[in-house]
Amino acid sequence: MSQTRLGPRRLSPDLIETVIVSYGDGHHDAPRGDALRIDTRPLRNPPSDPVVRERMLHATGLDPHVQAYVRATPGFERIVQRGLDHALALLALPGRRFRVDIHVTCGGGL
């Protein structure tokens, strides 16, 4: 499981912290707690593709060649935009949220 802290970031006059935790579904280490969950399993998964498996098996989503491979998935932008729209909707709820946790799951570890 990896965790990236993106915040606090200035999106408005208020400071908002976003914590993004990514985890592989096959590792059975899903984070706990309330969060917006984004399922990225429909995206292209390098270890599942025999053409690139060996080259990308020990790479991570932080590697540019892995990012380019995943972004080439038909519908990638729609999936990302849907997650962003949901996060922004949470921030707009009454009660003035200052933090949004996002849990991103992929098919890793299968």
Backbone bond lengths (Angstrom), bond angles and torsions (degrees), N, CA, C in turn:
res aa  C-N    CA-C-N  psi(-1)  N-CA   C-N-CA  omega(-1)  CA-C   N-CA-C  phi
1 M - - - 1.439 - - 1.515 107.19 -
2 S 1.310 117.12 136.58 1.451 120.65 176.33 1.517 108.38 -122.18
3 Q 1.315 115.16 153.32 1.447 120.00 -178.43 1.509 108.77 -133.39
4 T 1.305 115.97 134.29 1.450 122.36 178.16 1.507 108.04 -123.30
5 R 1.305 116.83 130.09 1.457 120.53 176.95 1.516 108.33 -101.54
6 L 1.310 115.29 120.20 1.454 121.74 176.87 1.520 107.03 -113.88
7 G 1.258 117.96 79.75 1.448 117.27 179.28 1.501 109.97 161.51
8 P 1.303 119.69 172.54 1.452 118.85 -1.23 1.517 112.41 -68.98
9 R 1.320 115.97 142.27 1.466 122.60 178.48 1.519 107.78 -118.88
10 R 1.293 116.36 146.46 1.455 119.91 179.11 1.528 108.85 -88.75
11 L 1.337 116.16 104.48 1.453 122.24 176.34 1.518 110.53 -106.41
12 S 1.303 116.38 -17.19 1.450 124.00 -179.02 1.525 105.55 -158.48
13 P 1.309 118.31 -170.62 1.464 117.72 176.60 1.527 112.98 -60.92
14 D 1.309 117.68 -18.24 1.460 121.59 178.78 1.520 110.35 -94.88
15 L 1.324 116.22 154.54 1.461 120.51 173.99 1.515 108.85 -89.53
16 I 1.316 115.38 135.50 1.459 120.92 -179.06 1.513 108.27 -125.88
17 E 1.317 116.26 130.89 1.450 120.97 177.13 1.526 108.51 -104.89
18 T 1.307 115.58 134.45 1.454 121.44 175.45 1.511 108.15 -121.31
19 V 1.314 116.83 126.32 1.449 122.00 177.36 1.524 107.13 -112.91
20 I 1.330 116.08 119.97 1.459 121.34 -179.98 1.521 107.70 -109.96
21 V 1.323 116.52 123.40 1.452 122.59 177.54 1.518 107.07 -116.42
22 S 1.321 116.92 124.24 1.463 119.74 177.09 1.520 108.19 -110.40
23 Y 1.329 115.05 144.94 1.462 119.44 -178.71 1.516 110.01 -152.75
24 G 1.313 115.38 150.83 1.458 121.62 177.69 1.505 110.64 -87.39
25 D 1.307 116.20 127.98 1.457 122.65 -178.45 1.533 111.97 -55.52
26 G 1.315 117.48 -35.89 1.458 121.22 -177.21 1.517 114.43 -76.84
27 H 1.327 117.78 -10.90 1.468 120.29 -179.75 1.520 112.58 -86.44
28 H 1.296 118.04 -12.28 1.464 123.26 178.36 1.523 111.68 57.70
29 D 1.339 116.76 39.05 1.461 120.61 178.33 1.520 110.81 -122.95
30 A 1.316 115.54 38.81 1.463 120.15 -178.13 1.520 110.03 -57.83
31 P 1.321 116.66 135.08 1.466 119.59 178.38 1.523 110.10 -67.17
32 R 1.292 115.83 155.57 1.462 121.65 -179.70 1.528 109.35 -103.39
33 G 1.307 114.46 163.50 1.459 119.96 175.45 1.512 112.29 106.11
34 D 1.316 113.71 169.18 1.460 120.64 179.14 1.519 109.72 -73.65
35 A 1.305 115.59 130.40 1.463 119.86 -179.99 1.520 108.94 -164.11
36 L 1.310 113.79 159.07 1.454 120.69 169.02 1.525 105.70 -76.78
37 R 1.313 116.99 123.05 1.462 120.08 179.97 1.530 109.09 -101.80
38 I 1.320 115.39 129.54 1.459 121.13 178.23 1.521 107.58 -118.21
39 D 1.312 116.14 121.14 1.462 122.30 -178.12 1.528 108.83 -95.08
40 T 1.323 116.27 112.03 1.466 120.55 -179.75 1.525 111.94 -102.00
41 R 1.318 117.54 11.43 1.467 119.80 -179.44 1.526 113.97 -61.44
42 P 1.358 120.09 -24.26 1.469 118.60 175.02 1.537 113.57 -69.82
43 L 1.335 117.91 -14.64 1.460 120.19 -179.24 1.529 110.78 -76.06
44 R 1.314 115.66 158.58 1.468 120.85 178.61 1.519 109.39 -59.17
45 N 1.323 116.72 135.29 1.458 123.25 -178.13 1.527 108.97 -116.51
46 P 1.346 118.41 108.95 1.466 120.21 -175.33 1.528 115.27 -50.78
47 P 1.346 120.40 -42.89 1.470 117.92 -179.44 1.528 114.26 -65.40
48 S 1.332 117.20 -16.91 1.464 120.28 179.17 1.519 112.92 -85.93
49 D 1.328 116.78 -8.79 1.456 121.69 -176.87 1.525 109.46 -103.99
50 P 1.332 118.58 110.31 1.468 120.48 -176.51 1.534 113.55 -60.02
51 V 1.317 117.59 -23.76 1.464 120.69 -179.60 1.529 111.53 -67.98
52 V 1.332 117.81 -36.41 1.469 120.92 -176.61 1.529 113.34 -115.62
53 R 1.313 117.12 -3.40 1.467 121.06 -174.18 1.524 112.93 -51.23
54 E 1.301 118.23 -54.09 1.463 121.05 -175.27 1.526 111.61 -61.82
55 R 1.320 116.46 -40.08 1.468 121.44 -177.54 1.530 111.97 -70.87
56 M 1.317 117.57 -31.20 1.466 120.82 -173.87 1.526 114.11 -109.76
57 L 1.304 118.51 0.01 1.460 121.45 -173.88 1.522 112.57 -57.83
58 H 1.312 118.50 -36.81 1.464 120.86 -177.23 1.521 112.50 -104.80
59 A 1.323 116.68 13.32 1.459 121.74 176.79 1.529 108.55 -90.16
60 T 1.326 115.79 170.25 1.461 120.56 177.28 1.524 108.85 -126.66
61 G 1.314 115.70 175.28 1.453 121.26 177.19 1.519 113.43 -67.34
62 L 1.331 116.88 -6.65 1.466 120.40 175.92 1.521 111.62 -85.67
63 D 1.329 117.08 -12.71 1.466 121.30 179.57 1.533 109.66 -80.52
64 P 1.345 117.02 129.78 1.473 120.13 -176.78 1.528 114.24 -56.30
65 H 1.336 118.67 -36.34 1.465 119.05 -178.94 1.529 111.46 -70.06
66 V 1.320 117.55 -29.77 1.465 120.36 175.58 1.527 109.00 -71.88
67 Q 1.325 116.88 -43.95 1.464 120.54 178.88 1.527 111.03 -58.70
68 A 1.319 117.32 -44.89 1.465 120.56 179.80 1.526 110.86 -62.83
69 Y 1.319 116.88 -41.01 1.463 121.46 179.33 1.530 110.64 -61.13
70 V 1.326 116.74 -47.92 1.470 120.90 -178.05 1.522 110.64 -68.20
71 R 1.324 117.38 -40.58 1.469 120.57 179.82 1.524 112.87 -64.05
72 A 1.306 117.32 -19.81 1.466 121.13 178.96 1.526 112.44 -77.17
73 T 1.325 117.54 -2.33 1.463 121.30 177.91 1.525 109.91 -65.50
74 P 1.324 117.94 128.59 1.467 118.73 173.26 1.531 109.44 -57.88
75 G 1.317 117.21 129.90 1.463 121.66 -179.43 1.521 114.30 90.43
76 F 1.336 117.82 1.91 1.468 121.39 -178.45 1.532 111.43 -53.87
77 E 1.324 116.25 -50.33 1.469 119.79 -176.46 1.521 111.64 -62.75
78 R 1.314 117.14 -35.97 1.470 120.85 178.77 1.524 110.92 -64.08
79 I 1.333 117.28 -42.90 1.465 121.58 179.68 1.527 110.57 -64.57
80 V 1.328 116.60 -45.51 1.461 120.83 179.70 1.532 110.47 -64.56
81 Q 1.323 116.98 -44.44 1.467 120.48 -179.61 1.527 111.38 -62.62
82 R 1.323 116.80 -38.95 1.470 120.10 178.71 1.529 110.33 -61.53
83 G 1.340 117.18 -43.49 1.458 120.33 177.65 1.516 112.09 -62.98
84 L 1.326 116.82 -42.63 1.459 121.12 178.05 1.528 111.12 -63.44
85 D 1.320 116.79 -43.80 1.464 120.57 178.51 1.525 111.03 -59.54
86 H 1.321 116.99 -41.86 1.468 120.44 179.49 1.524 111.10 -65.70
87 A 1.336 117.48 -41.95 1.465 120.78 178.63 1.531 110.30 -62.37
88 L 1.323 117.29 -44.64 1.464 120.62 179.36 1.526 111.45 -64.63
89 A 1.325 117.06 -35.40 1.469 120.24 177.32 1.528 110.48 -65.40
90 L 1.323 117.84 -38.36 1.469 120.48 176.85 1.526 110.79 -62.68
91 L 1.312 115.97 -41.07 1.463 120.11 -179.28 1.524 112.12 -67.34
92 A 1.320 117.10 -24.74 1.459 121.27 -177.87 1.524 113.06 -86.73
93 L 1.334 117.61 -6.69 1.465 120.07 -179.26 1.524 110.69 -64.49
94 P 1.332 116.58 149.77 1.466 119.35 175.02 1.537 109.74 -59.07
95 G 1.289 116.48 150.57 1.455 120.29 -179.67 1.519 111.38 107.20
96 R 1.300 117.74 -0.43 1.465 124.72 174.72 1.525 112.16 46.29
97 R 1.295 116.05 79.82 1.461 121.20 176.57 1.524 109.73 -72.00
98 F 1.308 116.00 142.80 1.454 121.25 177.20 1.521 111.59 -117.32
99 R 1.316 116.57 -1.95 1.458 120.15 -179.01 1.520 108.72 -148.34
100 V 1.315 115.77 137.27 1.454 121.61 173.91 1.520 107.17 -128.48
101 D 1.317 116.28 123.47 1.459 121.26 174.66 1.523 107.85 -94.53
102 I 1.323 115.42 135.62 1.455 121.26 179.07 1.516 107.70 -125.98
103 H 1.321 117.14 125.16 1.457 122.83 176.90 1.527 107.52 -108.27
104 V 1.320 116.24 120.36 1.462 122.48 -177.80 1.520 108.09 -109.64
105 T 1.325 116.44 121.09 1.455 119.79 179.14 1.521 110.54 -108.60
106 C 1.328 114.51 141.39 1.460 120.82 174.26 1.520 107.29 -126.73
107 G 1.313 116.49 -179.41 1.452 120.72 -177.99 1.517 113.92 -86.79
108 G 1.310 118.13 8.99 1.464 122.02 -176.98 1.520 112.61 -55.01
109 G 1.310 114.09 143.95 1.452 120.55 176.29 1.516 114.31 88.44
110 L 1.308 117.04 0.79 1.461 119.23 -179.44 1.503 111.37 -72.67
